Amino acid sequence: MKVRHLAAVGLLTATSACATPARMYTTAELTRVGQSCGLALGELAQEEEEPRLLFMIVPNPALSQQQCVSRWARRRSLHLVTLEGVERVSDAPSN
């Protein structure tokens, strides 16, 4: 009886330690979140190789933008990665 009880507790503990895979959000979902936090199109990204990371690619983001995106990411068990030192490059050639 004790052995069965210990086996059941061990199985329950091992099963609860398993983590579910991170969800990939669509471009539309990330765009909607970015816009609600004051970001432009394409400034939030998620990579299939590491879906638990949410990349914020913004030159000199405001603290309020960082906090907004960070809150959204935390609620979804994502880790926010802010890429610093990013510079905007104009689309026009510089000739």
Sequence and secondary structure as in RCSB ss.txt:
>XXXX:A:sequence
MKVRHLAAVGLLTATSACATPARMYTTAELTRVGQSCGLALGELAQEEEEPRLLFMIVPNPALSQQQCVSRWARR
RSLHLVTLEGVERVSDAPSN
>XXXX:A:secstr
 HHHHHHHHHHHHHHHT         HHHHHHHHHHTT  TTSEEEETTEEEEEEE  SS  HHHHHHHHHHHHH
TT EEEE  S     SS   
